[in-house]
Amino acid sequence: MNIAQINLTIAQMLDYTMPILFAALCGVLSENAGVVNIGLDGIMRFGAFFGLLGAFFSHSPWIGLLFGIAIGCLVGALHAFITIRWNGDQTVSGVAINVIAVGLMTYLLEFVFSTTGYSPQIQNYFGAQAYRVHLPFLAKIPLLGAFSNLSFMIWFGFICTVLMHVLLYHTVLGLRIRTCGENPKAATTLGINVFRIRWFAVVVGAALAGIGGATLSISSFSGFSDSMPNGVGFIGLAAMIFGKWTPFGALGAALLFGTGQIVQSIIAVTGIAPKLAPGLTLILPYVLTLAVLAGFVGKSIAPAADGLPYYKEQR
């Protein structure tokens, strides 16, 4: 492969990485506050459909992203209401979101577009030059040339990672979020409203997952399918665990899984392994996920109060 092909491959890998990263960041924020959210796949499915819906009728990717953010916040608020307000089981609530998303989005796809399986295709807005960040001074530098003409959403994912790191480790709010995830009773004695902090973390985190879903339908595939997001939310959960519940750790893990996705695509397109069954290469990202979890999950320690309801009486 020459330099141009390498740069193109890196750019494609980053495209695959971003939806995983947004899902992982949702988990990082929510679980640092002490609320498990395994409904990431469902939230991304909501975000993918409504993001596509907004972009389709407005002809604007920004409206599509706003739709993805809005539906993410709404579904996150539902999860927060069940798990924080009523102390419902966090795992059951997340599973319910995933199940509801499958049935409801399939119904809405047929109801709105009168199609089964796939929505009408839309323009790949974030693939267009108008929605790319141009850095021509990087173009002639080996490897860094891949960053000279990337989609806005890729840079937005990097920015969100940095902002979340600053929020969690360099602000008072971040300290309060992590305290609620480690020892909510101690947080209460310090005058911190645990319920309010957890609501904030769950809803804002779900907004990020909604952005990840909208990125899939508006940019990566330029349409919605009834199989979307194809397990990306669960891979995001694995990236969060592998990244040890930290933003930059989640980014590194998302890049690893994104590399697995692009390798799978290269194998499928080039026929490097012709003796493999055509569908066998599709499981590569998921096999990589299982391998990483089997090798590293025991070395990752979740926040002490992660998944534990807080029973202090609300006022």
C-alpha positions as CSV (number, residue, x, y, z in Angstrom):
1,M,0.0,0.0,0.0
2,N,1.2,3.5,-0.8
3,I,0.9,6.5,1.5
4,A,-2.4,7.7,-0.1
5,Q,-3.9,4.3,0.4
6,I,-2.7,4.1,4.0
7,N,-4.2,7.6,4.7
8,L,-7.5,6.5,3.2
9,T,-7.5,3.4,5.3
10,I,-6.9,5.4,8.5
11,A,-9.7,7.8,7.6
12,Q,-12.1,4.9,7.0
13,M,-11.0,3.4,10.3
14,L,-11.8,6.7,12.1
15,D,-15.3,6.7,10.4
16,Y,-16.0,3.3,11.9
17,T,-14.6,4.4,15.2
18,M,-16.8,7.4,15.9
19,P,-20.2,5.7,16.5
20,I,-18.4,3.3,18.9
21,L,-16.7,6.2,20.7
22,F,-19.9,8.1,21.2
23,A,-21.6,5.0,22.7
24,A,-18.5,4.4,24.9
25,L,-18.5,8.0,26.2
26,C,-22.2,7.6,27.1
27,G,-21.3,4.7,29.2
28,V,-18.3,6.4,30.8
29,L,-20.3,9.4,31.9
30,S,-23.3,7.4,33.1
31,E,-21.4,4.7,35.0
32,N,-19.0,7.2,36.6
33,A,-22.1,8.6,38.3
34,G,-23.2,5.1,39.3
35,V,-25.9,4.2,36.8
36,V,-25.4,1.3,34.4
37,N,-26.8,1.8,31.0
38,I,-26.8,-1.3,28.8
39,G,-29.5,0.3,26.6
40,L,-26.8,1.9,24.5
41,D,-27.7,-0.1,21.4
42,G,-31.3,0.8,21.7
43,I,-30.6,4.5,22.3
44,M,-28.3,4.5,19.2
45,R,-31.2,2.8,17.2
46,F,-33.5,5.6,18.3
47,G,-30.8,8.2,17.4
48,A,-30.2,6.6,14.0
49,F,-33.9,6.6,13.0
50,F,-34.8,10.1,14.2
51,G,-31.5,11.5,13.0
52,L,-32.3,10.1,9.5
53,L,-35.8,11.4,9.9
54,G,-34.7,15.0,10.7
55,A,-32.1,15.0,7.9
56,F,-34.5,13.5,5.3
57,F,-37.2,16.1,5.7
58,S,-35.1,19.1,6.5
59,H,-32.2,18.3,4.0
60,S,-29.8,19.4,6.8
61,P,-27.5,17.1,8.7
62,W,-27.5,19.6,11.6
63,I,-31.2,19.2,12.1
64,G,-30.7,15.4,11.9
65,L,-28.1,15.6,14.7
66,L,-30.4,17.8,16.8
67,F,-33.1,15.1,16.4
68,G,-30.6,12.5,17.4
69,I,-29.6,14.5,20.5
70,A,-33.3,15.2,21.4
71,I,-34.4,11.6,21.2
72,G,-31.3,10.5,23.1
73,C,-32.1,12.9,25.9
74,L,-35.7,11.6,26.0
75,V,-34.7,8.0,26.2
76,G,-32.0,8.8,28.7
77,A,-34.6,10.6,30.8
78,L,-36.8,7.5,30.7
79,H,-33.9,5.4,31.9
80,A,-33.1,7.9,34.6
81,F,-36.8,8.1,35.7
82,I,-37.0,4.3,36.1
83,T,-33.6,3.7,37.7
84,I,-33.1,6.9,39.7
85,R,-36.6,8.1,40.6
86,W,-38.1,4.7,41.2
87,N,-34.9,2.7,41.9
88,G,-35.8,0.2,39.2
89,D,-33.3,-2.5,38.1
90,Q,-30.8,-0.8,35.8
91,T,-30.1,-3.8,33.8
92,V,-33.7,-4.6,33.2
93,S,-34.4,-1.0,32.2
94,G,-31.5,-1.1,29.7
95,V,-32.8,-4.4,28.2
96,A,-36.3,-2.9,27.9
97,I,-34.9,0.1,26.0
98,N,-33.1,-2.2,23.6
99,V,-36.2,-4.3,23.0
100,I,-38.6,-1.3,22.6
101,A,-36.2,0.2,20.1
102,V,-36.2,-2.9,17.9
103,G,-40.0,-3.1,17.7
104,L,-40.8,0.6,17.6
105,M,-38.2,1.7,15.1
106,T,-39.2,-1.1,12.7
107,Y,-42.9,0.0,13.0
108,L,-42.0,3.7,12.5
109,L,-39.8,2.8,9.5
110,E,-42.8,1.2,7.7
111,F,-45.3,3.9,9.0
112,V,-43.2,6.9,7.9
113,F,-41.5,5.7,4.8
114,S,-43.8,2.8,3.7
115,T,-40.7,0.6,3.3
116,T,-39.6,-2.6,5.0
117,G,-36.0,-3.1,6.1
118,Y,-34.5,0.1,4.7
119,S,-35.3,3.8,4.6
120,P,-34.8,5.8,1.4
121,Q,-31.2,6.8,0.9
122,I,-30.1,10.4,1.7
123,Q,-27.1,12.4,0.7
124,N,-23.9,11.4,2.6
125,Y,-23.7,14.9,4.1
126,F,-20.7,14.4,6.3
127,G,-18.9,12.8,3.4
128,A,-19.3,15.9,1.3
129,Q,-16.4,18.4,1.2
130,A,-18.6,21.2,2.7
131,Y,-18.8,19.3,6.0
132,R,-15.2,18.3,6.2
133,V,-12.4,20.0,8.2
134,H,-9.6,20.9,5.8
135,L,-6.0,21.0,7.2
136,P,-3.9,21.2,4.0
137,F,-0.6,21.6,6.0
138,L,-1.0,18.0,7.1
139,A,-1.6,16.5,3.6
140,K,2.1,15.9,2.8
141,I,3.1,14.4,6.2
142,P,3.1,10.6,6.2
143,L,0.3,9.1,8.3
144,L,-0.8,12.5,9.5
145,G,-2.1,13.2,6.0
146,A,-5.1,11.1,6.9
147,F,-6.2,13.9,9.2
148,S,-6.0,16.6,6.5
149,N,-9.6,16.2,5.2
150,L,-11.7,14.4,7.8
151,S,-15.4,14.6,8.5
152,F,-16.6,17.1,11.0
153,M,-18.1,14.2,13.1
154,I,-14.6,12.7,13.6
155,W,-13.2,15.9,15.0
156,F,-16.3,16.3,17.1
157,G,-15.8,12.9,18.6
158,F,-12.2,13.8,19.6
159,I,-13.4,17.1,21.0
160,C,-16.1,15.3,23.1
161,T,-13.4,13.0,24.5
162,V,-11.2,15.9,25.6
163,L,-14.2,17.8,27.1
164,M,-15.3,14.8,29.0
165,H,-11.8,14.2,30.4
166,V,-11.7,17.8,31.5
167,L,-15.2,17.6,33.0
168,L,-14.5,14.4,35.0
169,Y,-11.0,15.1,36.2
170,H,-10.6,18.9,36.2
171,T,-13.9,20.4,37.4
172,V,-15.9,20.4,40.6
173,L,-18.9,18.9,38.7
174,G,-16.7,16.0,37.5
175,L,-15.5,15.4,41.1
176,R,-19.1,15.3,42.2
177,I,-20.0,12.9,39.4
178,R,-17.2,10.5,40.4
179,T,-18.1,10.8,44.0
180,C,-21.7,9.7,43.3
181,G,-20.3,6.7,41.5
182,E,-17.9,5.7,44.2
183,N,-19.7,6.6,47.5
184,P,-23.1,8.4,47.1
185,K,-23.7,8.4,50.9
186,A,-20.4,10.4,51.4
187,A,-21.5,12.7,48.6
188,T,-24.8,13.4,50.4
189,T,-22.9,14.3,53.6
190,L,-21.0,16.9,51.5
191,G,-24.3,18.5,50.4
192,I,-24.2,16.9,46.9
193,N,-27.6,16.1,45.4
194,V,-26.9,12.5,44.2
195,F,-30.1,12.3,42.3
196,R,-29.6,15.5,40.3
197,I,-26.0,14.5,39.4
198,R,-27.1,11.1,38.2
199,W,-29.9,12.5,36.2
200,F,-27.4,14.9,34.5
201,A,-25.0,12.1,33.7
202,V,-27.5,9.7,32.3
203,V,-29.4,12.2,30.2
204,V,-26.2,13.9,28.8
205,G,-24.6,10.5,28.2
206,A,-27.7,9.3,26.3
207,A,-27.5,12.4,24.1
208,L,-24.0,11.3,23.1
209,A,-25.3,7.8,22.2
210,G,-28.1,9.5,20.2
211,I,-25.4,11.4,18.3
212,G,-23.6,8.1,17.7
213,G,-26.7,6.6,16.2
214,A,-27.4,9.7,14.1
215,T,-23.8,9.5,12.8
216,L,-24.5,6.0,11.6
217,S,-27.6,6.8,9.6
218,I,-26.6,10.3,8.3
219,S,-23.0,9.8,7.6
220,S,-21.7,6.2,7.6
221,F,-24.6,4.6,5.7
222,S,-26.7,7.5,4.5
223,G,-29.9,5.7,5.5
224,F,-31.5,3.6,8.2
225,S,-31.9,-0.1,8.2
226,D,-33.9,-2.3,10.6
227,S,-30.7,-4.0,11.7
228,M,-29.0,-0.7,12.7
229,P,-26.8,-0.2,14.8
230,N,-25.7,-3.8,14.4
231,G,-24.4,-4.2,17.9
232,V,-22.3,-1.0,17.9
233,G,-23.8,-0.1,21.2
234,F,-22.6,-3.3,22.8
235,I,-19.2,-2.8,21.3
236,G,-19.2,0.6,22.9
237,L,-19.9,-0.9,26.3
238,A,-16.9,-3.2,25.7
239,A,-14.8,-0.2,24.8
240,M,-15.9,1.6,28.0
241,I,-14.8,-1.5,30.1
242,F,-11.6,-2.0,28.2
243,G,-10.9,1.7,28.6
244,K,-11.4,1.4,32.4
245,W,-14.3,3.9,32.5
246,T,-12.1,6.8,31.3
247,P,-12.7,9.0,28.2
248,F,-9.2,8.5,26.7
249,G,-9.3,4.8,27.5
250,A,-12.6,4.5,25.7
251,L,-11.1,6.4,22.8
252,G,-8.2,3.9,22.6
253,A,-10.5,0.9,22.8
254,A,-12.9,2.4,20.2
255,L,-9.9,2.9,17.8
256,L,-9.0,-0.8,18.4
257,F,-12.5,-1.9,17.5
258,G,-12.7,0.5,14.6
259,T,-9.5,-1.1,13.3
260,G,-11.3,-4.5,13.6
261,Q,-14.2,-3.2,11.5
262,I,-11.9,-1.9,8.7
263,V,-9.9,-5.1,8.7
264,Q,-13.2,-7.0,8.3
265,S,-14.2,-4.7,5.4
266,I,-10.8,-5.1,3.7
267,I,-11.0,-8.9,3.9
268,A,-14.5,-8.9,2.5
269,V,-13.7,-6.6,-0.4
270,T,-10.3,-7.9,-1.4
271,G,-11.0,-11.6,-0.9
272,I,-7.8,-12.1,1.0
273,A,-9.3,-15.1,2.7
274,P,-11.4,-16.7,-0.2
275,K,-11.8,-20.0,1.6
276,L,-13.8,-18.4,4.4
277,A,-17.6,-18.4,4.3
278,P,-18.7,-14.9,3.1
279,G,-20.5,-14.2,6.4
280,L,-17.6,-15.4,8.6
281,T,-15.6,-12.2,8.2
282,L,-18.6,-10.2,9.6
283,I,-18.0,-11.7,13.0
284,L,-14.4,-10.4,13.3
285,P,-15.3,-7.2,15.3
286,Y,-17.4,-9.2,17.7
287,V,-14.7,-11.9,18.1
288,L,-12.3,-9.1,18.9
289,T,-14.7,-7.7,21.5
290,L,-15.0,-11.1,23.2
291,A,-11.2,-11.6,23.1
292,V,-10.6,-8.2,24.7
293,L,-13.2,-8.7,27.4
294,A,-11.9,-12.1,28.2
295,G,-8.3,-10.8,28.5
296,F,-8.9,-7.5,30.2
297,V,-12.3,-7.3,32.0
298,G,-10.8,-8.8,35.1
299,K,-8.2,-6.0,35.3
300,S,-10.8,-3.2,35.0
301,I,-12.5,-2.0,38.1
302,A,-15.8,-0.3,37.8
303,P,-16.8,2.6,40.2
304,A,-17.7,1.1,43.6
305,A,-21.4,2.2,43.5
306,D,-21.9,1.5,39.8
307,G,-25.3,-0.2,39.3
308,L,-26.4,0.2,42.9
309,P,-29.6,2.2,43.5
310,Y,-29.5,5.0,46.1
311,Y,-32.4,4.9,48.5
312,K,-32.0,8.2,50.3
313,E,-35.5,9.8,50.5
314,Q,-36.0,12.5,47.9
315,R,-37.3,15.9,48.9
